[in-house]
Amino acid sequence: MPHLFRRALAILPDLSPLRALRDFRLLWFQGLVTSFGSSMTMVALPLQIKELTDSPFAVGAMGAVELVPLIAFGLYGGALADAVDRRRVILLSEAGLGALAVVLLANSLLPHPALWLLYVVAAGVSALSGLQQPALGSLIARIVPHDQLTAASALNFMRGQLAAVVGPSLAGVVVAYVGLPVAYAVTVAGFLLTVPMCLRLAPAPPLGASARPSLRSVVEGARYAWSKPVLLGTYAMDVAAMFFAYPVTLFPFLADELHAEWALGLMYGAIPFGSMLVTATSGWAARTRRHGRMVALGAGSWGLAMAAAGLMSHIWLILACLAVAGAGDMLSGLARHTIWDQTIPDELRGRLAGIEVLSYSCGPQLGQVRAGTMAGITGTRPAVWGGGFACVAAVGLLALALPSLLRYHADTDPDALRRRAQKEEAARAAAESATGTGGTPEVAGA
């Protein structure tokens, strides 16, 4: 019995980063509160545009308004994170997001809320998120010890999935029963909690000489990524999986064809539910060393499960396939983030994090366009299963074209070994410095 108990514990998420690392703990709870608060805005903002215009085009235009700032400021934010104190970028962008939430609240209280202001705020939120995400990602890679990076990624994914499953549901109840202003007020209250959390983070200045953020520094980061087939493979597989097999925009049409309108919410929730099952049993992932194979297996499983979902005619089987797809996506995501954090030098981490923002943001956007266009030509279900099979083929071709990704091993890859040595050396230097001044060093990576 004790043996079975130990085996059960081994598959549970590794909580070591939360227990041992103060700054990781602050960032984790900051992200949790922000995600729940943002869920309110994610539901309330498009609903308010719908109420003001009664136009699907006006609601859809919000996505276009958000995409360009996300791309531009995501790349700039990556260069900025490598050039200045990352804590300062996180703090100022968090405060800016809070200010925009106040604008939404004030506008919702007006007798005639301004429509144009909603688009301006949506673009501003996208820009500030683009600035903040590379700093957050690169700071995690610095403060978490090398051997705990997979566990930290799993915990961060679990936080996001919890917010994705529970947040919109709560937001829908709040908006339906107490109104838009209360939803925006909840978002504002969340930022009143998270800004002080960001203030408590330790400073994170550049470790060495850093260039000013510029187009040249962005290009330098892109050249580094292009020169590393392993990194290139992670980006390419993620974009391919989302472009070919992200049919979420077709769910309402699929539900109508199956006469199962009641299941639409379950269809949206099935993918994050499957992802959550993986992170809730992710203790094994910290012992995995061949993360490249895990990327390919997860991306291929995502496509195969989506193909199966398109071929099924029973709603519960479709929901099961969507949950399996979410599990595959999470396998791939855990492995991708681990490779990024294990191999990318700290002085380039922000710029590469900016490229990561583009890879996992643009792929789903383009996938929605692909799914809608193909459905208009072939019908809903062929657009789903056809995209799934195309994803599997694309992942297979990329695996053949980039064999170094499949050969990646955390204990033998030169970049991973170099990064491990750098972090261990920085941790020793920090411990010696703290001991020399009579302090007690915090358990942390560099």
VOLUMPA-295263 format. One record per residue (C-alpha): x, z, y; residue number from 0; residue in one letter. Coordinates in steps of 0.001 Angstrom, whole numbers, plus 500000, padded with zeros to 6 digits. Layout:
     east       up    north     i   aa
        X        Z        Y   NUM    A
...
***
This chain:
     east       up    north     i   aa
   500000   500000   500000     0    M
   502729   500789   502552     1    P
   504319   497437   501669     2    H
   501062   495590   502413     3    L
   500718   497529   505662     4    F
   504234   496518   506738     5    R
   503502   492874   505902     6    R
   500293   493023   507940     7    A
   502181   494474   510905     8    L
   504790   491712   510624     9    A
   502285   489012   511564    10    I
   500943   490856   514611    11    L
   502302   489851   518035    12    P
   505697   491302   518885    13    D
   505084   493632   521834    14    L
   508769   494377   522451    15    S
   508960   492525   525798    16    P
   505953   494462   527123    17    L
   507331   497792   525960    18    R
   510944   497376   527058    19    A
   510953   495123   530124    20    L
   509429   496465   533320    21    R
   509464   493173   535210    22    D
   507975   491255   532290    23    F
   505241   493898   532095    24    R
   504487   493464   535812    25    L
   504378   489671   535492    26    L
   502163   489846   532407    27    W
   499535   492032   534044    28    F
   499805   490089   537297    29    Q
   499074   486902   535366    30    G
   496177   488514   533503    31    L
   494464   489727   536677    32    V
   495114   486434   538483    33    T
   493721   484430   535554    34    S
   490489   486406   535458    35    F
   490096   486189   539235    36    G
   490831   482482   539214    37    S
   488194   481998   536501    38    S
   485619   483043   539057    39    M
   486800   480384   541484    40    T
   487140   477777   538721    41    M
   483412   478139   538005    42    V
   482184   478863   541539    43    A
   483999   476134   543478    44    L
   482654   473051   541620    45    P
   479224   474685   541456    46    L
   479223   475155   545239    47    Q
   480202   471497   545757    48    I
   477360   470491   543421    49    K
   474880   472622   545361    50    E
   476009   471136   548679    51    L
   476062   467486   547565    52    T
   474154   467110   544275    53    D
   476770   464437   543491    54    S
   478827   464232   540255    55    P
   481313   462047   542127    56    F
   481831   464740   544760    57    A
   482524   467319   542046    58    V
   484871   464979   540176    59    G
   486762   464187   543370    60    A
   488073   467747   543363    61    M
   490344   466841   540423    62    G
   491867   463955   542359    63    A
   492376   466181   545394    64    V
   494229   468718   543234    65    E
   496472   466355   541271    66    L
   498740   464976   544031    67    V
   499668   468406   545529    68    P
   500332   469728   542038    69    L
   502813   466935   541312    70    I
   504551   467045   544698    71    A
   504768   470805   545073    72    F
   505493   471359   541379    73    G
   508679   469302   541699    74    L
   509602   470878   545038    75    Y
   508794   474346   543700    76    G
   511238   473790   540853    77    G
   514053   472973   543293    78    A
   513043   475917   545472    79    L
   513148   478340   542543    80    A
   516773   477375   541885    81    D
   517780   477748   545544    82    A
   516184   481016   546742    83    V
   515058   484391   545449    84    D
   512421   483656   542785    85    R
   510665   486944   543472    86    R
   510146   485882   547076    87    R
   508614   482547   546029    88    V
   506233   484320   543637    89    I
   505252   486937   546222    90    L
   504623   484559   549126    91    L
   502680   482060   547018    92    S
   500577   484886   545544    93    E
   499790   486129   549050    94    A
   498922   482564   550095    95    G
   496550   482175   547151    96    L
   494901   485443   548158    97    G
   494460   484169   551721    98    A
   492772   480998   550434    99    L
   490410   483158   548362   100    A
   489454   484983   551567   101    V
   488716   481601   553194   102    V
   486387   480693   550299   103    L
   484601   484030   550599   104    L
   484148   483698   554366   105    A
   482915   480103   554035   106    N
   480380   481068   551349   107    S
   478855   483647   553708   108    L
   478138   481080   556438   109    L
   474554   479810   556849   110    P
   475872   476276   556266   111    H
   479171   476346   554303   112    P
   481624   473554   555169   113    A
   482104   471034   552345   114    L
   485395   469653   553681   115    W
   486887   473152   553637   116    L
   486316   473420   549885   117    L
   488466   470333   549285   118    Y
   491174   471630   551627   119    V
   491254   474955   549781   120    V
   491317   473194   546385   121    A
   494332   471163   547512   122    A
   495992   474293   548930   123    G
   495485   476244   545711   124    V
   496978   473356   543734   125    S
   499990   473172   546073   126    A
   500681   476927   545970   127    L
   500265   476992   542177   128    S
   502753   474137   541948   129    G
   505215   476145   544030   130    L
   504693   479346   542060   131    Q
   504687   478187   538443   132    Q
   508354   477058   538267   133    P
   509476   480366   539810   134    A
   507392   482325   537306   135    L
   508647   480316   534341   136    G
   512290   480483   535376   137    S
   512084   484216   536083   138    L
   510720   484897   532590   139    I
   513658   483000   531103   140    A
   516069   485185   533077   141    R
   514638   488664   532493   142    I
   513780   488360   528775   143    V
   516620   488732   526227   144    P
   517409   485602   524229   145    H
   516024   486850   520916   146    D
   512714   487930   522504   147    Q
   511880   484637   524226   148    L
   509470   483477   521510   149    T
   507680   486831   521563   150    A
   507406   486663   525363   151    A
   505967   483139   525192   152    S
   503414   484257   522604   153    A
   502328   487173   524791   154    L
   501980   484913   527823   155    N
   499938   482395   525849   156    F
   497734   485198   524512   157    M
   497090   486364   528075   158    R
   496070   482861   529110   159    G
   493810   482384   526083   160    Q
   492074   485696   526649   161    L
   491345   484645   530222   162    A
   490266   481140   529096   163    A
   487758   482490   526577   164    V
   486392   485528   528428   165    V
   486954   484637   532092   166    G
   484619   481632   532479   167    P
   481890   483415   530500   168    S
   481987   486391   532855   169    L
   482215   484066   535841   170    A
   479089   482221   534724   171    G
   477158   485491   534528   172    V
   478388   486636   537959   173    V
   477578   483310   539628   174    V
   474159   483053   537968   175    A
   472976   486574   538665   176    Y
   474707   487789   541842   177    V
   475819   484605   543581   178    G
   478847   482687   544771   179    L
   480036   485178   547435   180    P
   480394   487919   544816   181    V
   482431   485596   542590   182    A
   484788   484841   545481   183    Y
   484948   488557   546341   184    A
   486064   489337   542786   185    V
   488860   486786   543208   186    T
   489949   488412   546474   187    V
   489933   491847   544810   188    A
   492188   490493   542077   189    G
   494796   489371   544599   190    F
   494667   492797   546265   191    L
   495971   494110   542937   192    L
   498481   491390   542111   193    T
   500325   491110   545440   194    V
   501553   494754   545176   195    P
   502627   494018   541577   196    M
   504751   491128   542841   197    C
   506244   493412   545493   198    L
   507498   495739   542746   199    R
   509473   492994   540987   200    L
   513258   493223   541196   201    A
   514940   490611   543433   202    P
   515993   487460   541550   203    A
   518426   485517   543766   204    P
   520377   482501   542466   205    P
   523186   483611   540164   206    L
   525736   481218   541662   207    G
   526129   478661   544397   208    A
   522852   476818   544919   209    S
   521971   473620   546728   210    A
   519134   473492   549222   211    R
   515866   472184   547749   212    P
   515833   468429   548261   213    S
   515018   465163   546555   214    L
   518619   465010   545397   215    R
   518370   468376   543646   216    S
   515077   467323   542003   217    V
   516752   464151   540732   218    V
   519643   466240   539404   219    E
   517213   468255   537301   220    G
   515483   465091   536051   221    A
   518846   463591   535058   222    R
   519708   466711   533089   223    Y
   516393   466537   531219   224    A
   516904   462822   530525   225    W
   520372   463505   529097   226    S
   519027   466013   526561   227    K
   517095   464288   523741   228    P
   515742   467627   522520   229    V
   514150   468397   525889   230    L
   512975   464820   526257   231    L
   511284   465066   522886   232    G
   509370   468216   523824   233    T
   508041   466628   527019   234    Y
   507202   463314   525338   235    A
   505335   464892   522411   236    M
   503303   467113   524714   237    D
   502284   464229   526990   238    V
   501518   461957   523998   239    A
   499353   464601   522311   240    A
   497333   465247   525464   241    M
   497060   461589   526510   242    F
   495794   460319   523169   243    F
   493851   463324   521872   244    A
   492370   465357   524733   245    Y
   488664   464365   524610   246    P
   487218   467450   526341   247    V
   485445   465278   528923   248    T
   483423   463729   526058   249    L
   482067   467018   524700   250    F
   478716   466818   526562   251    P
   478158   463287   525172   252    F
   479210   464343   521671   253    L
   476797   467278   521791   254    A
   473972   464922   522852   255    D
   474689   462465   520017   256    E
   474572   465316   517489   257    L
   471428   466799   519079   258    H
   473355   470048   519454   259    A
   473278   470695   523190   260    E
   473237   474401   522365   261    W
   476788   474076   520971   262    A
   478426   472640   524102   263    L
   479815   476003   525211   264    G
   481113   476628   521686   265    L
   482902   473276   521750   266    M
   484712   474213   524943   267    Y
   485623   477620   523537   268    G
   486711   476467   520059   269    A
   490112   475111   521158   270    I
   491282   478277   522977   271    P
   489816   480345   520126   272    F
   492026   478521   517623   273    G
   495001   479006   519901   274    S
   494242   482697   520163   275    M
   494230   483057   516377   276    L
   497817   481781   516317   277    V
   499082   484075   519071   278    T
   497253   487060   517552   279    A
   499253   486494   514342   280    T
   502479   485294   515975   281    S
   504838   487979   514689   282    G
   506344   485433   512290   283    W
   507215   483049   515142   284    A
   510077   485245   516378   285    A
   511828   484639   513041   286    R
   511486   480851   513225   287    T
   514680   478953   514006   288    R
   513693   475269   513635   289    R
   511541   475000   516714   290    H
   511822   471202   516961   291    G
   510008   470736   513654   292    R
   507434   473226   514841   293    M
   506801   471098   517977   294    V
   506204   467972   515877   295    A
   504087   469796   513270   296    L
   501884   471362   515941   297    G
   501408   468135   517923   298    A
   500649   466170   514745   299    G
   498179   468815   513580   300    S
   496432   468669   516962   301    W
   495943   464904   516631   302    G
   494883   465025   512982   303    L
   492318   467759   513656   304    A
   490904   465817   516621   305    M
   490602   462723   514419   306    A
   488720   464787   511841   307    A
   486439   466175   514567   308    A
   485527   462623   515607   309    G
   484698   461632   512039   310    L
   482554   464685   511234   311    M
   478784   464688   511704   312    S
   478079   468398   511183   313    H
   478495   470521   514305   314    I
   480018   473534   512536   315    W
   482642   471349   510860   316    L
   483433   469815   514250   317    I
   483849   473287   515760   318    L
   486173   474240   512891   319    A
   488263   471101   513505   320    C
   488500   471898   517214   321    L
   489715   475416   516377   322    A
   492361   473943   514035   323    V
   493388   471586   516852   324    A
   493794   474564   519179   325    G
   495957   476294   516582   326    A
   498165   473197   516288   327    G
   498498   472937   520045   328    D
   499584   476563   520213   329    M
   502211   476058   517492   330    L
   503648   473208   519527   331    S
   503416   475140   522793   332    G
   505196   478208   521442   333    L
   508031   476085   520107   334    A
   508341   473998   523288   335    R
   508586   477042   525536   336    H
   511112   478676   523211   337    T
   513351   475590   523273   338    I
   513118   475378   527055   339    W
   513959   479044   527542   340    D
   516738   479045   524930   341    Q
   518629   475987   526154   342    T
   518170   475336   529890   343    I
   520884   476835   532172   344    P
   519619   479346   534727   345    D
   520867   477270   537670   346    E
   518581   474386   536576   347    L
   515739   476461   535169   348    R
   513474   476150   538212   349    G
   513774   472383   538456   350    R
   513145   471935   534743   351    L
   510185   474323   535013   352    A
   508801   471973   537673   353    G
   509059   469090   535209   354    I
   507328   471259   532599   355    E
   504431   471829   535020   356    V
   504022   468064   535283   357    L
   504182   467517   531514   358    S
   501436   469999   530656   359    Y
   499296   469285   533731   360    S
   499342   465492   533952   361    C
   498883   464916   530213   362    G
   495360   466400   530056   363    P
   494367   464667   533309   364    Q
   495465   461282   531952   365    L
   493873   462135   528603   366    G
   490496   462602   530276   367    Q
   490812   459146   531835   368    V
   491823   457643   528463   369    R
   488936   459304   526642   370    A
   486310   458299   529204   371    G
   487530   454703   529415   372    T
   487720   454256   525633   373    M
   484304   455863   525136   374    A
   482813   453356   527557   375    G
   484159   450540   525358   376    I
   483870   451891   521802   377    T
   481442   454810   522026   378    G
   482007   458556   522023   379    T
   483010   459300   518455   380    R
   485442   456374   518024   381    P
   487101   457494   521250   382    A
   487622   460934   519696   383    V
   488864   459945   516229   384    W
   490746   456903   517504   385    G
   492641   459035   519987   386    G
   493443   461565   517279   387    G
   494969   458971   514966   388    F
   496852   457411   517894   389    A
   498301   460864   518636   390    C
   499541   461248   515052   391    V
   501157   457793   515197   392    A
   502787   458530   518557   393    A
   504202   461849   517333   394    V
   505616   460123   514245   395    G
   507263   457382   516308   396    L
   508750   459921   518715   397    L
   510131   461936   515787   398    A
   511850   458792   514507   399    L
   513148   457856   517957   400    A
   514417   461381   518762   401    L
   515725   462835   515469   402    P
   517760   465489   517303   403    S
   514502   467277   518106   404    L
   513725   467697   514404   405    L
   517305   468874   513796   406    R
   517106   471565   516486   407    Y
   518099   475009   515179   408    H
   518237   478036   517441   409    A
   521400   479382   515762   410    D
   523430   476152   515840   411    T
   522296   474092   518835   412    D
   525206   473958   521359   413    P
   522981   474419   524414   414    D
   521171   477370   522827   415    A
   524472   479028   521880   416    L
   525858   478467   525388   417    R
   522740   479937   527007   418    R
   522814   482939   524644   419    R
   526451   483615   525553   420    A
   525678   483366   529281   421    Q
   522816   485847   529025   422    K
   524817   488289   526925   423    E
   527716   488140   529386   424    E
   525393   488673   532348   425    A
   523700   491595   530573   426    A
   527103   493209   529867   427    R
   528148   492777   533493   428    A
   524895   494324   534708   429    A
   525268   497263   532308   430    A
   528861   497884   533380   431    E
   527871   497722   537037   432    S
   525009   500182   536522   433    A
   527204   502545   534513   434    T
   529930   502387   537131   435    G
   527525   503543   539811   436    T
   526045   506284   537687   437    G
   522777   504430   537017   438    G
   520974   503785   533797   439    T
   520708   500097   533019   440    P
   517263   498739   532227   441    E
   516845   496985   528920   442    V
   516651   493366   530036   443    A
   518154   489956   529731   444    G
   519875   488135   532506   445    A
***
